[in-house]
Amino acid sequence: MEMKQLKYFVTIAQEGTFSAAAKKLHMTQPPLSYQIQLLEEELGVSLLNRGARKTELTDAGKVFYQKAVSILRMEKRAEEQMKEIAEGTAGEMRIGLISSARDDFIHAYLSPFMKACPSVSLKIQETDTDHMVNLLASEGIDLAVIRTPFSSRGLDVITLKHQKFYAVQYGKKMPSSVSLKEIADEPLIVYRRWKNVLTEACDRTLTFRYEAVDAGTCVKLMEEGLGIALLPESAVPKDPHVHAAVLKEPEILTDICLVRSSMAYHSALADRFWQMVDEKSDIGLQ
């Protein structure tokens, strides 16, 4: 059984005669009749009652017609989906997100892309930067949104945003800016990856009372009134009870980046998204 035979049979059923079907199919009647004969022999049933003026479906033909229409629709949709995948407008994309950049990235990039590509399915994994880099290396994800510091070796990098660091506390007013030296004696809450960076930036010993593996935990500890959290801009809660001061002397900056493995295969879908982000980003590809 061939797809063309199903198409021929469905056309005859819809047109009502072999001659009308042959005309619509841009072919002569004898080869059309021959293909239907082969189809009936393969199925072992008669599909059509051939009248002088009209061709009608047999009982078996009525059942087979529904099946044939369904199969042809599936074939057409499969062809469309393969075309969409080749063009990067369908398929599955796997992306990793750090929690401190999640909301802004979804709003600015993922949401408009997904609305423009309704046939795309998205798998999001939230974890820390170090784990994300390992997942890229093992091809467990296609893309990742991570934060410096990280080694860019083996990675393509689009810098999305430069951010300042803030000293943040709950319920107590703070000046617009503050140095690490000025808050060194306070109970400090730090995201573990930034401990060494912050320590090296201060010319006196810093004592971190709390260390956490993600920014969300630092925020929770701060909101409980347990100390001053040192957070990148995008991790600072938008809460009237939360007060933040820019870290100065020295000013500490961190970059949010979209990255992918330089060595891995990139699907048309992932590549399309990558190019869209690069075009929309104010800073762009490094």
URBELLIN-V447120 format. One record per backbone hydrogen bond with DSSP energy under -0.5 kcal/mol. CO is the residue of the C=O (numbers start at 1). NH is the residue of the N-H. If there is no record, write none. Layout:
BEGIN
CO,NH
CO,NH
END
This chain:
BEGIN
2,5
2,6
3,7
4,8
5,9
6,10
7,11
8,12
9,13
10,14
11,15
12,16
16,55
17,21
18,22
19,23
20,24
21,25
22,27
23,26
28,32
29,33
30,34
31,35
32,36
33,37
34,38
35,39
36,40
37,41
38,42
39,43
40,44
40,45
45,47
47,58
48,50
49,51
49,56
54,51
54,56
56,49
58,62
59,63
60,64
61,65
62,66
63,67
64,68
65,69
66,70
67,71
68,72
69,73
70,74
71,75
72,76
73,77
74,78
75,79
76,80
77,81
78,82
79,83
80,84
81,85
82,86
83,87
84,88
84,89
84,90
85,88
89,119
91,121
93,95
93,123
94,142
94,143
95,125
96,145
97,127
98,101
98,102
99,103
101,105
102,106
103,107
104,108
105,109
105,110
106,111
109,113
110,114
111,115
112,116
113,117
117,120
119,91
121,93
122,124
123,95
125,97
125,127
128,132
129,133
130,134
131,135
132,136
133,137
134,138
135,140
135,141
136,139
143,96
144,146
144,259
145,98
146,257
152,155
154,262
154,263
156,260
157,159
157,286
158,160
158,258
159,284
161,256
163,254
164,233
165,247
166,168
166,231
167,245
168,229
169,243
176,246
178,248
179,183
180,183
180,184
181,184
183,186
184,207
186,188
187,228
188,209
188,210
189,230
190,192
190,212
191,194
192,195
194,198
195,199
196,200
197,201
198,202
199,202
206,208
207,188
207,209
210,190
212,192
214,218
215,219
216,220
217,221
218,222
219,223
220,224
221,226
222,170
222,225
227,229
228,189
229,168
229,231
230,191
231,166
232,235
232,236
233,236
237,239
239,242
241,171
241,243
243,169
245,167
246,178
248,180
251,253
252,165
254,163
255,148
255,257
256,160
256,161
257,146
257,259
258,158
259,144
260,156
265,267
267,271
268,272
269,273
270,274
271,275
272,276
273,277
274,278
275,279
276,280
277,281
284,159
END
